Amino acid sequence: MRLSLTRLGPTLASHAGAMITKFEDRRQAGRVLGFLLAEYRKSNHAIVLALAGGGVPVGYEVARALSVPLDVFDHETGEVPSAGRRHRSGFELPSIKGNAVILVDDGLATGASMMAAVHAVRPLCPESIVVAVPVAAPEACRELSRTADKTVCATTPQPFSSVREWYRRFEQTSDEEVQSLLRKARLERMPESVVEPRAALYG
């Protein structure tokens, strides 16, 4: 059975009691999603996979709010992190098998990239696949809810013309920012006793 959680209406989801009409940027959008995904907080069986590019700043904040691992799904190559391999930063990546995989992007227009991510992850036997985005075209959100095990769209405005219009700042995400956020996410999850030596290597 597919379970869909959708927030509808022209006003964005309430975050800690404050109504948001537009996201300030992707990082704020990620914090809103983290609030909506609170059931996964500190789960030992969850991982955030952010779609490469604009999904990474959103995914970073989601992973940070939930205290779960973060990695990237490259929707252009279809590459999915393989269980147990080490990321280029030297950190071992968690296994997808048996975990709840939370796929995150900065929004859904057609939903094609996210659909490709769902189909790429499914054969790796996750416990469940959760699609989570700050904003989505209503039809894209409905379509993903038929494929993912759970779909969280913070808002599905009508009419919908583009993801960009729901952000005040929507700059392109650089490769440097992606690598910085991945490194930061992994350092934040390490025990304090080993953070300083690792930080020295990558600082």
NUDRENBA-269330 format. One record per residue (C-alpha): x, y, z; residue in one letter; residue number from 0. Coordinates in pm, 1 decimal, always signed. Each point is the difference from the previous one (the first is absolute). Example, Ala and Ser with C-alpha at 12.3 -4.5 7.8 and 13.67 -1.06 7.14 Angstrom:
<atoms>
+----------+----------+----------+------+------+
!       xx !       yy !       zz ! resn ! resi !
+----------+----------+----------+------+------+
!  +1230.0 !   -450.0 !   +780.0 !    A !    0 !
!   +137.0 !   +344.0 !    -66.0 !    S !    1 !
+----------+----------+----------+------+------+
</atoms>
This chain:
<atoms>
+----------+----------+----------+------+------+
!       xx !       yy !       zz ! resn ! resi !
+----------+----------+----------+------+------+
!     +0.0 !     +0.0 !     +0.0 !    M !    0 !
!   +129.2 !   +347.2 !    -88.7 !    R !    1 !
!    -29.6 !   +264.3 !   +269.5 !    L !    2 !
!     -6.4 !   +361.9 !   -116.2 !    S !    3 !
!    +37.9 !   +301.7 !   +225.4 !    L !    4 !
!    -65.2 !   +321.9 !   -190.9 !    T !    5 !
!    -38.8 !   +360.7 !   +107.1 !    R !    6 !
!   -237.0 !   +184.4 !   -234.4 !    L !    7 !
!    -76.0 !   +367.1 !    -53.4 !    G !    8 !
!   +159.2 !   +325.2 !   -116.5 !    P !    9 !
!   +171.5 !    +62.1 !   +334.5 !    T !   10 !
!   +300.9 !   -208.3 !    +88.6 !    L !   11 !
!    +16.2 !   -236.5 !   +293.0 !    A !   12 !
!     +6.3 !   +137.2 !   +351.2 !    S !   13 !
!   +344.0 !    -30.0 !   +154.0 !    H !   14 !
!    +13.2 !    +22.5 !   +378.1 !    A !   15 !
!   -320.8 !   +203.3 !     -5.0 !    G !   16 !
!   +107.4 !   +249.3 !   -268.8 !    A !   17 !
!   -178.5 !     +3.5 !   -334.6 !    M !   18 !
!   +235.6 !    +30.5 !   -296.9 !    I !   19 !
!   -111.7 !   +152.9 !   -330.2 !    T !   20 !
!   +333.1 !    -62.3 !   -175.5 !    K !   21 !
!   +313.8 !   -185.8 !   +100.7 !    F !   22 !
!   +292.5 !   +231.6 !    +61.0 !    E !   23 !
!   +238.9 !   -253.0 !   -154.2 !    D !   24 !
!    +59.9 !   -374.8 !    -27.2 !    R !   25 !
!   +145.4 !    -25.1 !   +349.7 !    R !   26 !
!   -315.8 !   +143.7 !   +156.7 !    Q !   27 !
!   -210.5 !   -230.9 !   -216.4 !    A !   28 !
!   +199.3 !   -294.1 !   +136.0 !    G !   29 !
!    -68.2 !   +105.2 !   +357.0 !    R !   30 !
!   -373.8 !     +4.5 !    -74.1 !    V !   31 !
!    +22.3 !   -350.5 !   -146.8 !    L !   32 !
!   +195.8 !   -118.6 !   +302.6 !    G !   33 !
!   -286.0 !   +122.1 !   +217.4 !    F !   34 !
!   -251.7 !   -196.4 !   -210.2 !    L !   35 !
!   +217.0 !   -315.1 !    +11.4 !    L !   36 !
!    +48.7 !     +4.7 !   +376.9 !    A !   37 !
!   -109.2 !   -364.3 !    +32.2 !    E !   38 !
!   +338.5 !   -102.2 !   -144.4 !    Y !   39 !
!   +204.0 !   +204.2 !   +247.7 !    R !   40 !
!   +300.1 !   -193.9 !   +134.3 !    K !   41 !
!   -113.2 !   -311.7 !   -183.5 !    S !   42 !
!   +262.0 !   -271.5 !    -30.1 !    N !   43 !
!   -165.8 !   -117.7 !   -319.6 !    H !   44 !
!    -27.5 !   +313.3 !   -213.7 !    A !   45 !
!   +221.2 !   +177.1 !   -251.8 !    I !   46 !
!    -53.8 !   +319.9 !   -198.7 !    V !   47 !
!    +88.4 !    -16.6 !   -370.2 !    L !   48 !
!     -2.8 !   +348.3 !   -149.7 !    A !   49 !
!    -32.3 !    +37.6 !   -374.3 !    L !   50 !
!   +322.0 !   +148.9 !   -134.0 !    A !   51 !
!    +14.3 !   +377.1 !    -30.7 !    G !   52 !
!   -280.6 !   +197.8 !   +159.5 !    G !   53 !
!   -119.3 !   -294.7 !   +206.8 !    G !   54 !
!   +317.9 !     -7.2 !   +208.3 !    V !   55 !
!    -50.1 !   +319.9 !   +208.2 !    P !   56 !
!   -356.8 !   -115.5 !    +69.1 !    V !   57 !
!   +115.2 !   -352.1 !    +83.8 !    G !   58 !
!   +275.4 !   +128.7 !   +226.4 !    Y !   59 !
!   -250.7 !   +180.1 !   +220.8 !    E !   60 !
!   -234.9 !   -299.7 !     +1.3 !    V !   61 !
!   +280.8 !   -236.5 !   +100.8 !    A !   62 !
!   +118.4 !   +244.6 !   +263.5 !    R !   63 !
!   -349.4 !    +40.0 !   +147.7 !    A !   64 !
!    -51.6 !   -376.5 !    +11.1 !    L !   65 !
!   +356.7 !    -91.3 !   +103.4 !    S !   66 !
!    +27.7 !   -257.0 !   -279.3 !    V !   67 !
!   +265.4 !    -56.9 !   -271.5 !    P !   68 !
!     +3.8 !   +200.9 !   -323.3 !    L !   69 !
!   +118.1 !    -95.4 !   -346.7 !    D !   70 !
!    -69.7 !    +99.4 !   -361.5 !    V !   71 !
!   -191.2 !   -168.8 !   -279.8 !    F !   72 !
!   +126.6 !   +109.8 !   -340.4 !    D !   73 !
!   -314.4 !    +11.5 !   -211.9 !    H !   74 !
!   +201.4 !    +68.6 !   -316.4 !    E !   75 !
!   +207.9 !   -318.8 !    +22.1 !    T !   76 !
!   -246.1 !   -204.6 !   +206.2 !    G !   77 !
!   +277.6 !    -75.9 !   +248.7 !    E !   78 !
!   -118.2 !   -119.7 !   +338.7 !    V !   79 !
!   +239.2 !    -25.8 !   +298.3 !    P !   80 !
!   +108.9 !   -361.0 !    +39.8 !    S !   81 !
!    -15.7 !   -161.2 !   +341.5 !    A !   82 !
!   +317.2 !    +23.9 !   +203.3 !    G !   83 !
!   +207.8 !   +193.5 !   -252.9 !    R !   84 !
!   +193.1 !   +298.8 !   +117.1 !    R !   85 !
!    -84.2 !   +347.2 !   -111.6 !    H !   86 !
!   +286.4 !   +206.8 !   -141.0 !    R !   87 !
!    +19.0 !   +177.9 !   +338.7 !    S !   88 !
!    +98.6 !   -329.9 !   +163.5 !    G !   89 !
!   -327.3 !    -68.7 !   +181.4 !    F !   90 !
!   -169.3 !   -336.5 !    -42.7 !    E !   91 !
!   -346.5 !    +33.3 !   -144.4 !    L !   92 !
!   -298.1 !   -176.1 !   +160.3 !    P !   93 !
!   -178.8 !   -281.6 !   -174.9 !    S !   94 !
!   -324.9 !    +70.6 !   -182.1 !    I !   95 !
!   -124.2 !   -355.3 !    +49.0 !    K !   96 !
!   -240.7 !    -20.7 !   +292.7 !    G !   97 !
!     -2.1 !   +375.5 !    +63.4 !    N !   98 !
!   -263.5 !   +264.5 !    -60.1 !    A !   99 !
!   +136.2 !   +208.4 !   -287.5 !    V !  100 !
!   -116.4 !   +362.3 !     +0.2 !    I !  101 !
!    +43.5 !   +142.4 !   -351.1 !    L !  102 !
!    +21.0 !   +379.4 !    +11.1 !    V !  103 !
!     +0.1 !   +270.4 !   -266.4 !    D !  104 !
!    -69.5 !   +374.0 !     -2.3 !    D !  105 !
!   -331.1 !    -55.2 !   -179.6 !    G !  106 !
!   -197.2 !   -194.4 !   -258.9 !    L !  107 !
!   -109.4 !   +145.1 !   -333.5 !    A !  108 !
!    -53.4 !   -307.9 !   -217.0 !    T !  109 !
!   +138.7 !   -237.7 !   +262.5 !    G !  110 !
!   +204.4 !   -189.0 !   -262.2 !    A !  111 !
!   +334.2 !    +18.9 !   +183.7 !    S !  112 !
!   -156.2 !   -110.7 !   +327.5 !    M !  113 !
!   -183.6 !   -284.4 !   -172.0 !    M !  114 !
!   +331.7 !   -119.4 !   -144.5 !    A !  115 !
!   +150.7 !    +10.3 !   +348.6 !    A !  116 !
!   -284.2 !   -210.0 !   +144.4 !    V !  117 !
!    +39.0 !   -261.9 !   -273.4 !    H !  118 !
!   +379.3 !     -9.5 !    +48.5 !    A !  119 !
!    -21.7 !    -45.7 !   +377.7 !    V !  120 !
!   -282.2 !   -257.4 !     +9.4 !    R !  121 !
!   +211.8 !   -299.0 !   -120.1 !    P !  122 !
!   +243.2 !    +61.8 !   +289.0 !    L !  123 !
!   -265.9 !   -125.2 !   +244.0 !    C !  124 !
!    -54.4 !   +298.7 !   +229.6 !    P !  125 !
!   -246.5 !    -40.9 !   +283.8 !    E !  126 !
!   -199.8 !   +284.3 !   -155.0 !    S !  127 !
!    +41.1 !   +292.1 !   -237.7 !    I !  128 !
!   -113.7 !   +344.2 !   +111.6 !    V !  129 !
!    -15.5 !   +286.5 !   -250.1 !    V !  130 !
!    +31.7 !   +339.4 !   +170.3 !    A !  131 !
!     -5.1 !   +340.9 !   -168.2 !    V !  132 !
!    -80.8 !   +354.4 !   +113.6 !    P !  133 !
!   -218.0 !    +82.9 !   -302.0 !    V !  134 !
!   -154.6 !   -198.3 !   -284.7 !    A !  135 !
!   -241.7 !    +20.8 !   -287.2 !    A !  136 !
!   -314.7 !   -174.0 !   +127.0 !    P !  137 !
!     -0.2 !   -263.6 !   -273.6 !    E !  138 !
!   +369.9 !    -80.0 !    +53.7 !    A !  139 !
!    -63.2 !    -51.1 !   +370.8 !    C !  140 !
!   -297.3 !   -226.0 !    -70.0 !    R !  141 !
!   +198.2 !   -202.1 !   -253.5 !    E !  142 !
!   +291.0 !    -54.7 !   +240.8 !    L !  143 !
!   -241.6 !   -107.7 !   +273.3 !    S !  144 !
!    -96.9 !   -295.7 !   -220.8 !    R !  145 !
!   +363.8 !   -111.9 !    -25.1 !    T !  146 !
!   +166.9 !    +88.1 !   +330.1 !    A !  147 !
!   -105.6 !   -150.2 !   +332.5 !    D !  148 !
!    -54.3 !   +346.8 !   +141.7 !    K !  149 !
!     -5.4 !   +343.6 !   -160.6 !    T !  150 !
!    +46.3 !   +324.7 !   +190.5 !    V !  151 !
!    -62.6 !   +316.3 !   -201.5 !    C !  152 !
!    +10.6 !   +302.0 !   +231.3 !    A !  153 !
!   -216.5 !   +191.1 !   -244.7 !    T !  154 !
!   -169.7 !    -69.4 !   -334.0 !    T !  155 !
!   -107.5 !   +345.0 !   -123.4 !    P !  156 !
!   -247.3 !    +61.4 !   -278.5 !    Q !  157 !
!    +65.3 !   +140.7 !   -248.7 !    P !  158 !
!   +357.4 !   -131.8 !    -17.9 !    F !  159 !
!   +248.4 !   +133.9 !   -254.2 !    S !  160 !
!   +345.3 !    -81.7 !   +140.7 !    S !  161 !
!   +187.9 !   -104.1 !   +312.5 !    V !  162 !
!   +204.9 !   +320.7 !     -9.2 !    R !  163 !
!   -298.2 !   +227.6 !    +62.9 !    E !  164 !
!    -41.9 !   -143.0 !   +351.2 !    W !  165 !
!   +347.5 !   +109.5 !   +110.8 !    Y !  166 !
!   +124.8 !   +350.2 !    +62.8 !    R !  167 !
!   +355.8 !   -114.7 !    -74.4 !    R !  168 !
!    +54.6 !   -282.5 !   -247.2 !    F !  169 !
!   +362.5 !    +12.0 !   -111.7 !    E !  170 !
!   +166.8 !   -293.4 !   -172.6 !    Q !  171 !
!   +164.3 !   -239.9 !   +245.3 !    T !  172 !
!   +372.8 !    -33.2 !    -71.0 !    S !  173 !
!   +202.0 !   -321.3 !    +22.7 !    D !  174 !
!   +203.1 !   +166.4 !   +274.6 !    E !  175 !
!   -312.4 !    +63.6 !   +207.7 !    E !  176 !
!   -113.9 !   -359.6 !    -49.1 !    V !  177 !
!   +332.9 !   -142.3 !   +116.4 !    Q !  178 !
!    +16.1 !   +242.1 !   +292.3 !    S !  179 !
!   -346.7 !    -97.2 !   +122.7 !    L !  180 !
!    +68.8 !   -373.6 !    -37.1 !    L !  181 !
!   +322.6 !    +33.5 !   +195.8 !    R !  182 !
!   -169.1 !   +212.5 !   +265.4 !    K !  183 !
!   -287.1 !   -247.0 !    +34.5 !    A !  184 !
!   +237.8 !   -288.6 !    +58.7 !    R !  185 !
!   +216.0 !   +190.2 !   +246.4 !    L !  186 !
!   -309.2 !    +97.9 !   +199.1 !    E !  187 !
!    -92.9 !   -366.9 !    +40.7 !    R !  188 !
!   +340.4 !   -114.1 !   +120.3 !    M !  189 !
!    +81.3 !    -52.0 !   +370.3 !    P !  190 !
!   +166.5 !   +307.7 !   +149.9 !    E !  191 !
!   +316.0 !   -198.8 !    +71.6 !    S !  192 !
!    +72.8 !    -42.2 !   -371.3 !    V !  193 !
!   -146.7 !   +317.0 !   -146.7 !    V !  194 !
!   +307.7 !   +214.6 !    +55.8 !    E !  195 !
!   +251.0 !   -235.6 !   -168.9 !    P !  196 !
!   -231.7 !    -49.4 !   -299.0 !    R !  197 !
!    -75.0 !   +372.9 !    -14.6 !    A !  198 !
!   +371.7 !    +66.1 !    -20.5 !    A !  199 !
!    +21.5 !   -225.7 !   -305.2 !    L !  200 !
!   -280.8 !   +173.6 !   -185.6 !    Y !  201 !
!    +13.4 !   +354.8 !   +135.1 !    G !  202 !
+----------+----------+----------+------+------+
</atoms>
